[in-house]
Amino acid sequence: MKKGLQFNKKIGRLISIVLTLVLIVSGVPAKNTQAAALSNIKGKTFFFLGSSVTYGYAAGGVSFADYIAQRNDCTSVKEAVSGTTLVDNGSSSYVQRMLKNFNRSQHCDHFICQLSTNDASQSKPLGSLSSSYNLSDFDTSTIYGAIEYIVCFAKQTWNCPVTFYTNPYYNNGNYQNMVNAIYAVKDKWGIGLIDMWNNQEMRNISAADKQRYMADDIHPTAAGYLEWWTPIFEDYLQNYNYSSSPIEVIGLQASSPSNGTINVVWGQTQSQIDNGQKYNVYVNNTKKLSAVACGSYNITGLSAGTYNVKVTATLNGQETSGATASVTVAGGSENPTTVNSDGFVQAGQNWTDLNNWSVYFASGWANDPTGKYKDGGSYNDFAVLIDKASGVDWGIQLKTKELSVESQKSYTCKVKVTSNMAVSQQMRLKDDISQTDTLFTLASGSNEITLNFTSADKAQIFFDLGQAPQNLKFEIKGLELINNDAQTQPPETTTEEPTTRIFDAFDIIEAEYFAEHQNGVVDNNSNASGGHNVGGVIDQTVLQYDNVVFSEAAGGMEICYSSPKSIANGNAEIYVDNMNNKVASINLPNNSTAWETYGTHIAQFDTNISAGVHTIFIKFVTTSTERYVANVDWFRIMRATDFIDIIYSGIDILGYQVSHISKGMRTVYCVDSTINGQAVVESGLIYSLTDYANENELYVGSPNSNVKNFASTSNGIVDIPNAPAAATSYAMTMLFATNTVSERTAEWRIRAYAKLADGSYVYTNCKTYRIFDIAQKLYERNIMPNEASHNYLYTDILKIVDQNYVEKPFKYKNMLVK
């Protein structure tokens, strides 16, 4: 079978053909057979704190910590008890065992702590990242607080680097939140991280290897520790820089050159310069600058008062006690602004005070961020466009004026914002009076951020966008302050519904907000969101929604409805832009016994909806003798990427080959006949160049024209040694189109897919490769099947990219490389 396509002018064609060559399997670290101790590990003392994974629960009490000591002539002090948590909930918690069981006078070169899976399985409270660096300030009844306490105590007690490690991926949303949290702690404290959770090679191992390496989703076997985990830890420790410690700060001076501003300046010796150390700056124990070079910095936006300033030196995960100074500051002042031609106002550095929101771009520190704002004249209409990012907490801020609230009442603040990009860095929403805060990340499109707090005699809503990237457009679309005790809200924070509605496709759209309808009736219903629903929907009812904005391709819908059994039954047909373009027919199964009870249902479209502004029609049709279809509360469109179902068994990319005969790059993959209890009706590969598509765009039906998928056929079946017994292996080859450096070094992104009998798709994680890299492995390991193939790698790939590449003689080894 030969099937070609024009992929793009730079690379050329993809063709699926049958070949039999040597296989390189990626993703499984080879067994470490080192004869001598690793130089950077030998003789050191490591403290390991953890639970069953650190202990070696499924391997007779022997884990990677023991193997590291045995193989590298070093000392591993292992404090591990199965079933225990980071959260301090008793004498066996991580916190208590760290305090009681480690020798505080013993030298420790590196403190290594497990991110416990038990906190996730027991649903311990996550908490939030503290702004403090004081040991007594951390709430160890939460995961965040316990982690920060462990980091702070280890640094203070043993003055050594601290590293956390995660488990490899398993299906647990709580642990995913903990992984996100450890990245926030890493950024704040400068600790190390061995992140096996996001390690794509570890995620992509074959089902057979995973069965050999893992006793269950969490606990490695002896082989898993020795062959899979230990090399990862050894590589991390061998490459860790233990060469020196930071040298204490000298010559600190703090002054107030203007209202609301502190100037901090210090010096350094040649030894400190040679060390390459960085510095942290604290004001009243709040970190204002992180990992900056020695110099002079302004800290602005301060109110009048006396402040304690501390500067510490950092290096290799260690931090000095610091030098301190005291300075008195007069009150701050506002800066002038200039209007930009793009409709935004160029903000001055430091605070720009407006009628509702005020905006702050730090001056003289935090990498001097700059930006613009657009003020709609209410709390519900304000936008910031970041020209130059801060990357440091408090570098960019927004705040309201002080809002009138009742003292000691429970309030909920809901802020609707839109973002022009997804941002994984955590940012902060807080009430600046009570100092209650919450951390959030942004999705592309609409977001709703919620903050619960107990008020003082006033409230001031405050955003810290210091971690926001350059070119972020952060638009506030609504601010609602709810008195939970009185069930009232201040009148200044409400927004009237616009006459002409514009919908974000990926946000909730109330059913009653239709622009046109046929048989649609709006009912009052206290059980429905917004107090209304479209009720008594009968056969052939059509609801029309104009101006629905799709920021990216959509692949399905979530709909909230009531369909009582024996009263209602039917489908919702989805049309785009006109009633001739049907993208889905969604069955609405019975989900209640009364009209007042609602439930949600998610379904995938048959055809994706492209990005842009569309009109959506929902046509309801009965599928039985019942008169009604449903009462409808709301719906929201779902991104196509929401339906990329990544699985880790049943389908796998095995590796890559280079063909001398066909002059092409071959990918070998395998797929089971049944996945998730469903028969596999189609399988294949999806390709794109990494420069032309991101990982979330690689799926069947992608609107990105640079993404191509090809189904496997019986002509592509190959016999691969050691492939899973229940799977069929296939080969697909991309023929080379040019003999150029750009083609040989272009980076490809690829994933395998399988279509199941119910019409759904499942996918592997994406992998990337370059022709040059694969050719180099084959050539250096001398494992091409004959001399002509070996020489082809050198003349047609390696030497084209690197004219100085050293030629090697052919010595066939007849081996499979893993």
N, C-alpha and C positions, 0 to 999 in steps of 0.2 A: 504494500500500500504506500503510495506516494501522494502527498497532499501538500501543496505549497501555498504561501501567501506572501504578499508584500508587507513586511512588518514596518519598516520605514527605510528611508534612503541610506541611513547610516549603517544599518546592519544587514538588511536583506531578507532572506526567506527562512521560514521554518518548514521542515519536511519530516514526516514520520516514516521511518524505514526500519527494516530488521537488520541488526548487526549483532555480533557476539564478540565482546572484547573484555578486558580486565576491568574490575569494578573497584572504585574507591568509595568506601562507606564513611560518611562524616557524622559527627555528633556523639560518638562514644570514645572517651579518652582511653588510650591504651594503658595497659597495666604498667605501673612504674617499676622498672627492674633495676633502678640505680644501685650501683655497687658501693658508693660512698655517700656519706652524709652531705646534705646541701650546705654550702659554706655559710649562708646567711641565717640558717636555722640552727646549726650545730652549736651546742653549748648554751643555748638560751633557755629561759624558763617561761612557760606559757601557762596562764590561768584560764581554764575553760569552765564556764558557768552555763548550766542548762538543765534539761530534763531527759526524757527517754531517748531522744535522738542523739544527744551528746553522750549519754551513757552507753548506748549500743544495745538497745532493748531486744532487737531481733537477731543479734549477732553474739550472744553469750556474754554481753557486758563489755565487748571490745569495739571501739569506734575509731574514727579517724584520729581522734586525739591520742589514742594509744599507738596507732600506726606511725604517726608523726614522730613520737618519742622513740619508737623502736628503730626507725629507719634513719634518724638524723642525729642520734647521740645528743638528745636534748631532754628537758624535763617538762612533762605535761602534768599539771596539777588539775585533776578533773573533779569538779564538784557538780554532780549530776544525779537527780532523783526523778524517776518516772512520775508522770502525772502532775507535775508542779507547774506553777504559773509565774510569770513576771509580776503580775499584780500581787501586792502584799496582802494575802488573805490567811496568813497563819505561819507557823514556825518553819514550814518547808518551802515557803515561797522563795523565788530567786533573791529578793531583797534580803530576807532574813538569813538565808544560807550564805550570802556574800558577807554579811556583817559578822556572822558567828564562825564560819568554818574556814575562811581563808586567813592565813597568817599575815597580819598587817605589817609585820617587820621583815617579812621575806621579800627578797628582790623579785620583781616581776618584769619581764621584758615586753610582754604583750598580754592584754586582757581581752579574751574572746568570749562573746556571749551569744547564746542561741535566741533567735526570735521565736518564742515558744508557740507551738501549735495548740497547746492546751488552752491558752487564753482565747483563741479563736473558737475551738470546739465548745468551750464553756461560756461563750458569749460575754466575756468580761468587758466592762465599759472602756471604750477607746479613750475618752477624755480629749484634751487638746494640748497643743504645744504651749509651754509656759514662756513668758517673756523674761523670766528670772534665770539667774545662774547660781542661786543660793540653794544649798542642799535642803534646807528646812522648808523651802517653798513648794516642793514638788508633791503632788497628790498621788501617793503610791497605791491608792485604791483604783487607779486607772492605768491603762497600758502606757499611755504617753508619760504619765508621771513616774511610773516604775522604771521605765527605760531611762528617763533623764536622771533619776536618782542613781541608778547603777553607773551611768556614765560619769556623773559628777563625783560620786564616791571613789570610783576607781582612779580617776585622774588625780584627785586630792590625796589619796592614800598611797598609791604606788607610782604616781607621776610617770605613767607609761601610756603608750598608744592603746586605744580601745577600738575594737572591731566587733560588729555584730554580723551574724550570718543567718540567712533564710533557708527554709526548706525549698527543694524544687517544687514546681507548680503542682498543685492538686486542686480539686474543685471546691473552694471554700471562699465565699465572699468576705467573711470576717478577716481571714488571713490576708486577703488582698488589701483590705483597709490597713492592716498592720504593716504590710510592706510599704504602702504609701507613707505611713507614719514614720517608719525608720528612715526614709529618705529626708523627711522634714527634720528629724533629729540630726541626721548626718550633716545637713546644710548648716544647722545652728551650731553644733558642737565640733564640727570638723573631724568626726570619727571615721573609721574605715568601715567598709561594707563588702561582704562576700555575698553577692546576690545570685543565688541559684534559682530563685523564683522566676526571674526574667531571662535566664540563660536559655537562649533559643536552641542551642545544641542539646541541652539536657531535655528540653521539651520534645525534641524531635527524635529521640531514640526509638528504635523499633519496639514492638510489643514484646518480642522475645527477650531483648536486652532488659527491658523494664521489669519483666517477670523475674529475670535472674538477679537484678540489682536491688529490687525493692520487695520486701516481704508484704507490704501493703502500701497505701498511698503515702504514708508518712515515714515509715521506718525502713532504712536500708538493711540489706543482708550483709554478711561478712564480705562477699564479693563486691557489693555496692560500695561499702566503705573503702576497701582496699584499692579497687580498680577504678572507681568512678569518682568518689568524693575526695579521697586523700590527695591525689595529684592536683586537684583544684586548690585545696588549702595550701599545699606545699608550694605551688607556683605563686600564690599570693604572698606567702611569708618570705619566700626566697627573694622576691622582688621588692619587698618592703624596705624603705630607707630607714635603717636604725642608726645611721652614722653619727648623728649629733642631736643634742637637745637645744631648745631655744635659750638665748642669753638674755637676761633681764633688761628691761627698758631703762634707758639713761636720759637725763636732761629734759624731763617732762616739764612743760610750761602750759598753763591754761589761762586764757584771758577772754574778755568780752569786748570785741572791737566795735560792736553796734548793738542796738536794741534787739533782743531775742536771739542773740548769736553767741556761741562759744567758739573760740579758736583754740585748737589743740596742736602743739608742735613738740617734737622730741628728736633726739639725735641717735646715731648708732656708730659703733666702732667698725674698723675694718674686719674684725672677726665676725661681727654680726652681719656685715655685708656678705662676707664669704659664706656664711651659714645659709644664706638665702631665706632667712626667716621672715614671717609676716607679722602683722600686729592687729589686735582687736581694740576697739575703743568703746568704753562704757560710760554712760551718764546716769547717775543714780541707779547703778546696777542693771541698767537696760542697755543691751548691745546696740550701738549706733553704727559702727563700722566694723566690717568683718574682713580679715585677711588682706589688709591694705599695706602698701609699702610705707616705709618711714617718710615722714613729711609733715606738712602743715595742712590742717583741715578745718573747715568751718562747719559747725553743727547749728542749724537754724530752726526757726519756728518755735522757740522756747518762750514760755511765760516768765514773768519777773520772779526772781528768787535766787537762792544759793544752791549750787549744784556740786556734787562730788564727781570728779572725772577720774577714770582709771584706764590705763593703757597696758595691755599685756602682750607678750611676744609668743608666737606660735610656730611650731615646727614638728613635723612627723607625728601629728596627733597630740602633741604635748603643748601645754600652755603654762606660762609663768604666773606667779602671784600678781605681778603688775606693779607699776608705779602710780601714785595717786596725787591729785591736786584738788583744791577747792576754788570755785569762782562764783562771783555774784553777777547776775544778769538783770538788765532792765527789760521792760516789756517789748514785745515785737511790734512790727509795723507792716503795712501792706505794700505791695509792689504795683507799679503801673503795668498795664497790658496794652498790646497792639493787636489790631484786627488783621487776620490773614485773608487772602483772596479766596480760600476754599470754604469760607463760611464759618470756620472755627476761629476762635480768638487765641492768639499766641499768649500763653500764660507767662507771667514773670516768674523768676525763681523765688522760692519761698512762698508764703501764703498769698493767694488772691482771694479776697473776701467778696462774696456775692450775696444776693438777697436770700437764696435758699441753700444751695450747695456752695462750698468753698473748696478750692483746689490748691494743692501744694506740690511743687517740684523742688527737691532739695538743691541747695546751692553750696558748692565748695566741698561736698563729700558725696558718697553714694554714686560715684562716677558722673556727677553733674547731670542728672536726667533733665530732659526738656519735653515739653508737650503743649497741646492745645486743648481748649474746651469749647463746648457749645452749650449755652444756657437757654433752655426753653421757658424759663421764668416760673418753674414750679418744681416741687420735689419729685415729680413724676417724669421730668423731661430734662435730662442733663447728660452730657457725653464728654468723654476724654479720649484724645488720640495721642498716643505716646510716640514722640519722635526719637527719643533716646532713652533707653531703659536704665533702671537703677540697679537691679539685681541684689539690693540690700534692703532689709526690713526698714520700713518708715521712709524710704526714699521718695515715694509718690503716695499722696494721701488725698482723700475726699472727705468732707464732713458737712453735716447739716448745721443750721443754726440750732441753738438749744430749744428743744421742743417741750411743751407743757405736758406734764404727766402727773399722776397721783402718786405720792410717795408710798413706797413699800407695796406696790401692786405688781402683779405678774403681767408682763407684756410680751407680746410676740411681734417682732418686726419682720415683715416680708418684703423683700426687694426684688423686683423683676428687672433683669438686665439682659441685654443681648451682647454677644461677642462675635467679632469677625474671625475668630480662630479658637481652637481648643488649646487650653493652657494647663499643663500638668503640675506646674509649680503652685504651691499652696499660698493663698492670699487670705486676708483677714477682714471680717466684718465684726464690729463691736459697738457697744454703747460706751462712749468715752467717759461718761459720768460714773457708771457702776463698774467699769472696766471688765464687763462680761464680754467674751468674744467667741467667735466660731471661725474655723478655717474652712475654706472652700476652694475648689478648682473650677475652671470654666469649660463648658462644652461649647462648640461652635453653634451659634444660633441663640435660642432663648434659654435662660436659666432663671430659677427662682431660689433665692438664698434666704434662709430663715434663721433668725436669732431670737432666743428666749432669754429674758432677763427680769430681774426684780429691780424696779426703778428706785432712784433717789427722788429728790423733789423736782428733778428735771432730767431730760434725756438728750443725748447728742449722738446721732448715728454717724459712724466713722468707718471708712474703707481704707485699709492699707493695701496698696497695689504695688508695693516695692518689688515684688518678684515678677511683675508683669513684663512681658517681652516687648521689644521694639515693634512698632506698627500695630499694636493692639488698639482696637476701637472698643471702648467699654461704655455702653449706653444704658442709662437708667431709664426704664420705661414705666416704673410704678413703685411707690413706696407706701406701705400700709402699716400703721402702728396700731395694734389691737390690744385693748385693755381686757385681758382674759377674765378679770374679776367682774368687771362691769359690762363686758361684751359691747364696748363702745370704742370708737377710734376718733382721733382729732380730725376735725373737718378739713384742715389744711393738707391732709395726706390722702384725700380721695380724688379719683379721676372719673369724670363722666365718660360714658361710652361714646366713641366717635360715631357720627352719623354714617360715614362710609368706613367700613371695617377693613383693615389689612391684617391678614392672619399669618403667623409663623406656622408653617405646616407641621413642625415638630413640637409645637406647644399644644396644649389642650384647646380645642375649638368647641364651644358650647353649641349643641345641636340647634338651639333656638335662634342662633345668630345667622340663619340662612338669609341670602339676598333675595332669592325667588323660591317658590315652592309649588308643588302640586299635591294637594290634600294634607299639607303639613299643618298641625294644630299645636300651638304653644299652650302648655298647661302649667299651672302653679303646682309645685310639688316640693315640700320641705325636705324630702329625702334626696332630691337631686341637687347637684352642685349649682350654685347660683339661684336656687329656689325655683327653677323652671326646667321643663323638658319638652320634647316634641312627643305628644302622647297619642295613643290609639292609632299607631301607624298601620295602615291597611295596604293591601296589594296595589302596586303601581304608584305608590307615593314617591315623589322625587323631591329631594332637597338640593339646592344649589348654593355653593359658597364661592364667591368671587375673591380675587386678589389674595390667593393663597401662595405664599412665598416659600419656595424650596431652595434652600441654600446649597443643597447637594441632592444627589439621586435618592429616591425613596423606594422602599421595597415592601412595605406592608402597612398595616393599620391596627391600632388598638381602639376598640369601641366599647363604650359603657352603655349598657341597655338593660331592660327588664323584659323577659320573655317567659311568662308563666306557662307551665305545662298544661296541655289540654285547652289553652285559651289562644296561644300564639305560636307561630312557627314560620320560618322563612329565611331568606338570604338578603344580604345587602350587596348590590352590584355597584362597583366603583367605576366611574367614567371620568376622563380627563379632557377638558376643553370643549368637548361636544359629546352628544349621546351616541356617537358612532365609534368612540374610542374607549372600549371597556378594558380595564386592566385587571379586574378581579371580580369574582363572585364569592362572597364570604358567607358561609353558613353561620347563622346565629342560633346556636343550640339553646334549648330551654335551660334557664338558670335561676328560676324562682318559682314560688307558689302564689305570689301576689304582685300586682303592678308596682307597689311601693318599694320592692326589693331589687337592687341593681347589682350587676356584676360586670366584669370586663372580659373581653375575648380578643386575642391577638391572632392575626392571620397574615400570611405572606401573599403579596400580589403575584399574579401570573406574569405580569410585565412590569418592569420598573418604571417609575416616573422620573423624568430628567429634571435637572436643576432648572430653575426659572420661576416665573409667576404664572400660575395656572388657575383655571376654574375647575372645581371639583363638584361632580354630581354624585349623589348617593340615591340609588333607586332600590326600593324595597319590594320584594316579590314573595308571595306565599308559596310554600312547597307542599302544602297539605290542604285539608278541608277547613282549617281554622281561618277566621276572617282576618285576624290581626297578625302582624309580624312582630312588633315590639314597641315599647316606649324607649326613646333614645335620649340619653342624658348628654353625652359628649363623645368626641372622638379625637384622636391625634394620629398623624401620619408618622411612620417609623422609617428611619434611615435604612437604605439598602444594606449598609454595613452591620445593622442590628441582626441581620439574618445570615451573617457569615459564621457558621457553626463550626468552630475549630474542635477537632477530636484528636486523640493521641493514640488510638489503636484502631486497626481495621484498614487503614490506608497510610502509606508511608513513601517518602522519596528515599530511595536506597543510595543513590550516588550518581556519579558522572563518568563519562568516558570520552576519549577523542578517537575518531576513526581516521586512519591513514587512507583507507580505500575510498570512503565517501566524502572525505574532507569536511567533517562536521563534528558537532558537539552533541553528545548523546546523554539523555537523562533516563535513568532506570527507576521505576517505581512499582509498587505492588498494592493490590486492593483485595479485600476479602469479598466473598460472594454475598455475605449478609452483614449489615452494619445497623446497630441499634434495633435489631429485630426486623429490619426491613431488607428486602432483596435489593441488591445494587443493579440498576438497569443501565447505567452509563458511568464511565470514569474517564479521566484524562488529566491534562496538564494545562495550567494557565501561565502565560508568560508576559513580561514587560521589561523594558529597561528601567532601572531604578531612577533614572533622571526624568522619566516620563510618567510615572505612576507611583503612588504610595501603596503601602501594604493593604490599606482598607479598600483600595480600588480593584484588587485582584479577586474577582468573583465572576461567576457565569452571568452574563447579561450586563456587565459593567458598561456604563455610558462612555467611559474613557476609550477613545478609538485606538490608543496605544496598547490596550490590554487585549490579548487574544487567547482564546481557549480552544483546545483540540481534543476530541474524543478518541479514546483508544479503540483499536479494532483487533480482531483475531490475528491479523498479520503482524501485529507488534508484540505478540507474546514471546517471551524469552525464558529460558531456564537459567535461574540464578542460584548458585550454590549458597546454602545457608539462609535463603529467603524463608519467611514464615510458611509453614506447610499448608495452611488453609488459604493462602493468598495466591493470586495469579500475578505474575510479574510482566511488566510491559516495558518496551523501550521506545523512545521518541527522539529523533535527531534533528537538530538545527544545522542546516548546511551553511558553511562559510560562504559569504558573498564577495568579500574583498580580502586582499592580502595585506591589510594595513594594521598599524599600531592601534588605531582607535577601535577597530573591531576586536582585536585580540585582548584589549584591556577594558572594554566596555563591561559594566556590571549589570548582570541580569537578575531579576527577581522572579521567582517561580514558586508555585504551589500546586499540589495535586488535589483533585476533587472527585467526589462520587455523587451521582444522583440516585436517590432512593425511590422505591416503588410508590411512596406517597407524594412524590414530586419535590420533596425537599432536597437540599444539597448539604453535604458536609465537606470540610476542607482540612488540609494539613496547615500547619504554620508555614509562613513564607521562608524560603531560603534564598541566599544570594550566591552568585559565583562569577568568576571571570575565566575566560578561556585560558589566559596565560597562567593563572594559578593552578588550574587542574593539570595543564600540560607540564608545569614544573614539577608537581608531585609525581606524576607518572615517570617523568624523565629522571629525576633525582633518585627515585627508588628503583629505577631500572626494571620496570614491570610491564613494558609493552610486549606483545606476543612475538615480535620478530624485529630484526635489525632495521628493516625498511621503515616500520612504524616508529621505532625509536629515533631514527635519523630525521623523520618527518617532523617530530616534535621540535627538534633543534632548529632545522632550517626554515620551517614555515611558521613557527610560533615564537619560540624563545629568542632566537637571534633577531627576528624582526623587531621585537620589543626592546631587546637589550643587545646592542651590537657587540658588547664585551662578554656576553655569556660564555662560560667555559664549556667546551664540548667534552662529553664523557663517552667511553666505549660502551657497547651494548653487552650486557651480561644478563641473560634471561633467568629470572628467579622463580617463575611460576608460582606466585603467591597472591593471596587476597589480603589487601591492606585494610585494616580497620582503624 
